[in-house]
Amino acid sequence: MSAQFAYQEMPEQPHDRDELDGESTALPAEYLPPLLAGARARGMADAFDLMGKAAILVGEMGMTLHVNQAAQAKLGASLAVVSRHLIGANAAANSALQALITDAVAGRSHPCISLPRGEGQSNLIIEALPIAGAAGDPNQILKAIVVISD
């Protein structure tokens, strides 16, 4: 069974034009940076998802913006997200983790850290990657990416 569709010229709609009654429909320039920043963050999250890498996107003041599925699988006794912050299981682990994240959010690199897990499991290797140019830019919501591996 086949269907035939007749092409019919549609009348021009107001949203088809760049201007309505002399007013521009373009977004004001101040809206563009946050929209682009959000798209950049979403693109980064998608890239780590496609690679199957455990990643946690971090914003201003170390707030967790997104935890992908691979990272969720690695959370547990040694590493958790509490009140939108990534924390370690004990004071020493948490101190090292917070220093790592703080440096990355500020645009500084920091050596990886290793967090012990349960008996018979390999340590978690945590690396925080600063986002170039984001530290001093209030429009950039994504400040760092925490990558977790075994």
LINMOBEL-V289499 format. One record per pair of residues at least 4 apart in sequence whose C-alpha atoms are under 7 Angstrom apart, sorted by the first residue. I is the first residue (numbers start at 1). J is the second residue. Records with the same first field share a line. If there is no record, write none. Layout:
# LINMOBEL-V289499
I: J  J
This chain:
# LINMOBEL-V289499
12: 16
14: 20
18: 24  25
19: 23  24  25
20: 24  25
27: 31
31: 35
32: 36
33: 37  139
34: 38  139
35: 39
36: 40
37: 41  139  140  141
38: 42  141
39: 43
40: 44
41: 45  142
42: 46
43: 47
44: 48
45: 49
46: 50
47: 51
48: 52  53  55
49: 53  68
52: 70
53: 70
54: 68  70  71  147  148  149
55: 67  68  71  145  146  147  148
56: 64  66  67  68  71  145  146  147
57: 64  65  66  67  142  144  145  146
58: 62  63  64  65  142  143  144  145
59: 63  64  65  141  142  143  144
60: 105  141  143
62: 85  101  102  105
63: 84  85
64: 84  85  86
67: 71  72
68: 72
69: 73
70: 74
71: 75  148
75: 79  80
76: 80
77: 89
78: 88  89  115  116  117
79: 87  88  89
80: 86  87  88
81: 85  86  87
82: 86  87
87: 94  97
88: 93  94  97
89: 93  94
90: 94
91: 95
92: 96
93: 97  115
94: 98
95: 99
96: 100
97: 101
98: 102
99: 103
100: 104  110  128
101: 105  128
102: 106
103: 107  108  109  110
104: 108  109  128  129  130  144
105: 130  135  143  144
106: 135
107: 130  131  132  135
108: 130
109: 129  130
112: 125  126  127
113: 125  126  127
114: 123  124  125  126
115: 123  124  125
116: 123  124
117: 121  122  123  124
122: 150
123: 150
124: 148  149  150
125: 148  149  150
126: 146  147  148  149
127: 146  147  148
128: 144  145  146  147
129: 144  145  146
130: 143  144  145
131: 143  144
133: 137
134: 140  143
135: 143
